[in-house]
Amino acid sequence: DTADAAADAATAFRDRLLEYDRTAAQRTQVLDDQSDFFDVNSAWTDPQERARLQELQAQRDKRINEERRKVRVTFDFAGRRVVTGEVTTADDDDGDD
């Protein structure tokens, strides 16, 4: 009667939860929207937007490379130490390029 109906409902609910647990890995999927909308070579960008993004990427790469070149490293073998420092404009005009 009501006890049998409640037991049947509980069993059906248990079976549904167990099936849900068994198929969880099949239903789990990761979507990477970052590469769709923010990648320079995305298939979703039009040619003008792609050119603009490539230009911004080139500017960013140039700025990073310029920042790396501003560091001067001096090796003091007698004192056994390494001295690092920023390159100033006076230091940069050595002519040793």
N, C-alpha and C positions, 0 to 999 in steps of 0.2 A: 504494500500500500504506500503510505507516505515514506516509510523507512526504506522500502525497496526503491522507490523513485529517487530518494535522496542518495542512496548508495549507487544507483545507476548514474546519476548526474555527477557524483564525485568520481566514479571510475572513468566516465567520459572526459571529465576535466583533467584527471591525472594522465590519461592517454594523450590528450591534446598537448599538455605541457611536456610530456616525454618526447613526442614527435617534434615539437618546437625545439627542444634541446638537441635532438639528433640532427636536425637540418640547419642549425644556427650557422655553421661554417659555410654552408652553401649560400645562405642569404646575405652573408657579410661581404661587402664589396666597398673598396675605397675609391672615391672619385677625386682625381687631382685637378681641380679647377684652376689652380695656380698656373700650370703650364698652358692651359687653354687661353687665358686672358693676359698674362704678363710675360710670356715668352716672346723673344724677338722673332723667332721663326714659327710662330703659331699659325696653324691653318685657318684660324678664325679672323686674322687681321687682314685688312685690305692692303694693297701695295704701298699706298701713301703712308699709312700708319706703320707698316713694317720698315719703311725707309727712315721714318722719324725715330722709331725705337732703335734701329741700328746706329743712327747718328748719336743718340743719347748714350748708347752702350760704348761707342768709340770714344766719346768725350770722357765718360767715366773711367774707362781703361787708361786713357792718356793722363788723366789727373792722378790716378793711382800710381802709374809708372813715374810721373814727375815727383810725387811725394817720396817714393823709394830712392830716387837719385839724390835727394837733398841730405841724406845722411852720410857723414864722413867718418870713417873708421881709421884710427891710427893705432898701429901696433908698436908698442915700446918693448923691444926684446930685452934691453938691458934692465929695465925696471919690471919686466915680466907682467905687463898689464895691457889691456886693450882700452882705448879711449874712443868713445863715440860722441858725435856732436852734429848739430845742424850746420849745413853749408851756408855761409853768408854770401852776399853778392860780391864782396871783395875776394873771398876764397874761390868763388865760382869762376873768376876771370883769370885763372892760372894759365890757361892756354895749353893744358896738358891733355886735352881731349883726343 
